[in-house]
C-alpha cells in the first residue's frame, strides 16, 4: 500500500473518471485513489468498478446514495484514509481543473516537512486560471480577499480545492464538527488547520476550467460561502476545531494558544 491517497468526489463524471484514474496511476510516485461517488446516474461508479479489476490494490470506491455534498464526501474519505494508515491525504476534482501531475510537487512539500498542509493555489506568483470568464475570475478573487479580511488567515486561495494534508492534521481536527458542505468547506478546513497551529504553504498551479461535464456551482453554495465565513469566524472565538488531546499542544501550539483552546 502506498503512503499517499488522493480522494476524488464524483457526481456524473463518466466523461472524466477513467482518464483521471489512468493519469494518477501513471504518475512516477505511488498514490492510491479513493473515488467517493454520490449515486451518479450516468454510471460513474460502474466505470470505477471496471477499473478496479486492473488496479485492485490502488483504486478504491465508496458509493453513497444521492448528492450529500462535497464536504461530507471529503470527510468520509479522510476518515477512510486515516483508518487505513495513509500518511498523506490529498483532495482533488475529477474534471481536470486540477492537474494530477501537480500531486508530485505537493507530496514533496509534505514529505520534506516544508508544510503540514499544502495548497495548490491560483493566486500566488506563478499560479493562474485558464478558460475562466472575467466575471467568474473577479468573483473568485474577490471571495479570497473577503475570506482573508474576515478570518485574518493569510492564505491567498482559501477556496482552493486542490489540497494535501499530513495525517497529523486530520487527526487533530475534530472532523465531526466541520459544518459546511460546499466551497465553504475548503475555507473551514484551512481555517481549522491554521487555528490549530499547523503550517500551511501555497504552491502555484494552473487551474483549468472543466472541458467535459457540467459545473457543480450553485447559488446555495455561494451563499454558504459568504455567510458561512462570518459564522465560522464568530464561532472560532468561543470553540476550538481541534480534538481535546490535540488542543493540548501536541502539535506545536504556543502556551498562549493552549490557554485559548
N, C-alpha and C positions, 0 to 999 in steps of 0.2 A: 504493500500500500504506500502511495505517495504521502509525503508530509503536508501536501498542499491540496486544497479543494476550492473549486470555483462553483458558486451557486448561481444558477441561471433560471429565473422565474419565466414561465411561458403561459401565454394565452393566445391561441390561434397564431402560432409561429411555424406552421408547416413549411412555409417558403424558406425559412432560415435555419431551422434546428439541425438538419442533417449536415449542412455546410459548417455550422458552428462547431458541432461535435468533431468533424474531420479536422478543422483548423486547430482546435485546442489539443487534440490527441497528437497532432503532428508537431507541436512545439518541441524545441530541444530540451525543455525542462519537464519533468513528470508532474502533471497536475490532474487530479481526478475531477470528475464532473458530477454535480448533482443538479438534475433538472427538477424543478418544482412546478408541476403543471396544474392549473386551476380548471380542470374539466374542459379543455379545449374541444369544441365540437368539430374542429377541422381535422382531427386525427393526429395532433402533435404528439400526444403520449404514445400512440401506437407506433409512430415513426421512431421514437426513442427506444421503445421495446425491441424493435427490429435491430437497431444499432447495438443494443446490449449484448446480442449474440456475438458480435465482433469484439466487443470490449467489456467482457463481463466483470473484470476487476477494476476498470477505470470509470465506467459510466453507471450512474445510479439515477433512479427515478422515484419521486414521491408524487402521487396523484391525490388531488384534493377535489372536493365536489363543489364546483362553482367558483366564481370570482370572489376570493376572500381578501384580496388586497396585496399590494406589493410588500408592504411592511411585514405582514403576517407570514408571507412566503419566505422572506429572508430570516425572520425569527425562527421559523420551523427548520430552515436549513442550517442556521447557526447551531441550534441545539443538536441536530442530527450529526453535524461535523464534530462538535465537541465530544459527544458521546463515543465517537469512533476514533478519537485521539489525534485529529489533524492539528498541526502546529500553526498553519497559516490558512486563513479562510478569506476568499475573495467574493465579491458580488459584481455581476456584470449583466448587461442586457443581451438579449438573444438576437437583436436586429442588426448587429454590426455597427451600431453607432459608436460602440467601444471596440477598438481593435484588439483582438485576443493576443496579438504579438506583444502588446504592452505589458502583459502579465509577467513577462520575464524581467523587465525593469522594475516593476513593482515588487516582485518577490525578492529581488536583490536588495532593495531598500530595507525590507523587513529582516531578511536573513543577516544582513550586515549590522543590524542594530541602529541604523540611522533614524528609525522611527518605529512606533508601535502601531500606528495607523498610517497607511499611505493612500493618498487621494489622487486619482487621475484627473487633472484639473484643466479646464478650458481657459482659465483666466489668469494663470501665471505666465511669465515670459516663456514663449515658445509654444504655448497652447493656443488652440483655435477651434472654431466651428466651421463646418463645411455644409453647404446646401440649406442653411437656415435663412428664412426670410428676415428682413431687417426688424420687423415688429417683434418677432419671437426672440431675436437676439437681445433687443433692448429690454424686453420683459425679463429675460433670464438674468441678464447682467444687473438690472435694477433690483431683482429679487435678492441677488447675492449681496448687494450693498445694504439692502434693508435688513437682511439677517445679521450682517456684521454690526450694523448700528444698534440693533435691539439686543443681541446676545453678548456683544463685546468680544466675540470669538474672531480671531484674525484670519481664519480660513477664507480664501478668496472665492472658492467654488463650493459653498456649503451644500448646495443641492445636487452635487455630483453623485452619480450612481455607480461609478467605477472605483471601488474601494477595496483595500485589503487590510485585514486585522491579524495581529498576533493573537494566539488563543487566550493569552492572559487578559487581554482587553475584554473579550467577550465573556470570559469567566467572571470578570469583575463587575460588569454591568448587570443589573437586575433586568434581564430581558423581558420578564413578565410585566414590567412597568413601562415599557416602551409603548406609547399610546397610538401613534399615528400610522396610517396605512399607505398614504400616497407619497408625494415628494417631500412632505414634512418629515417623513420617517428618516430620510437621508440626513436632514438637518439635525434631528433629535439624536441619532446615533453618534454623529460627530461631536455634538454638544455634550453628550454624556461622557464620551471618551476624554474630551478636553477638561471637563469639570473634575474628573477623577485623576487628573494629573498625568495622563499619558501624552506622549509626544506624537504630534501629527505632522506629516510632511506632504506637500503637494508636489507632483511632478507633471510636466506638461504633456498633454495628449491632444490629438486631433479628434474632435467629436464630429462624426458624420451622420447627418440625419438619415433615418431609415429609407431604404430603397424599396424593400418588399414588405408587405403587410401594412397595417394601419396603426396610427398613433394611439396610445392609451391615455393621452391627456384629456382631462375633463374640467369643467368649471368647478366641480366639487373638490377636485384635487388642488386647484389653485387657491380656492377659498380656505381649505385646510391649512395650506402652507402660510397664507397671510395671517390668519387669526391664530393658528397653532403656535407660531413663533412667539407671539405675545404671551400666550398662555404658558408655554414652556419656560420662558424666561421668568415669569412671575412665580411659577411653581418651584423653580430652582432656588429661590430664596428660602424656601421652607423645607424642602425634601431633597434627598440625595438619589441619584440614579444608580448608585452602587449597592452591591450586596453588603451586608453588615461586616463580614470578615474582610472584604476588600477595602471598605471605607476606613478601616483601622490603620491603614497606611502601608500595607504590604507592597504596594506598587509605587512607592516613592512620593506620597503626598507630604507636604510640609507640615510642621507641627500646627501651624495656624489653620491649614486646610483640614487637618484631622479634627480639630476642635469644631469646625463648621459642620463636619459630617457626623 
